[in-house]
Amino acid sequence: MRIWRALVKAVTADDGPLQRLLLAGFAGETRGEGVERYQPYGLATKPLADTEALVISIDASQALVVAVDCSAHRPQDLESGDVCLWHHSGTRVTLKADGKIHLGDGSDPVARKSDLQAVVNFVNAHMHVETTPVGPALTTPPASSPGGTPDLLLVPSCSPKVVTA
C-alpha cells in the first residue's frame, strides 16, 4: 500500500456511485485516470482543477482518492472548534461554539434558535391573525407542541389582517 499526493486535473465521471478523477502526480509520482473518490456521507462536492488530493494505492491497478483540499481558498480565520462549510467564491456557513450560525464573512450572525423562539413566543402571546373568507381564521394563539414550546404561527397565503390582542 502507498499513500501519495496528486493534483486533480478534472472530474471525469460524476454520474455513478463514486466520482472519478483525472490526477496528475507531483514529481516522480504515479498519475491516474478515472481514480475513484470517496466522499463523506451527506456531503457532495466537485473539486476545482488543480486542487490537491490524497491518494491511497492498494496495488499497481487500484487507487482511491480519500481527501481533496483547496488550500488557496480554504478559510483561515476559524476559531478553535468552529465548523465551516465553504465555497471558493467566498460563500460560507460557519457553526460557532456559542450556538450561532454565521453566513458569509460572519459579520452578521444568524440568530440562535432560542432567540427566534423568544420572538415567536411574544408574537403568539400578543397577536391574533384573522384572514379573509378565503382561508380559516386563527383567533387564539396556537397550542404548545409536544416539547412544551409554541409552534411557529403559520398564516395562510391569503391576505391576512393582523389584530393586536
Summary of the structure (lengths in Angstrom):
residues: 165
radius of gyration: 25.3
end to end distance: 72.0
largest distance: 76.4
contacts: 378
relative contact order: 0.11
helix: 8%
strand: 41%
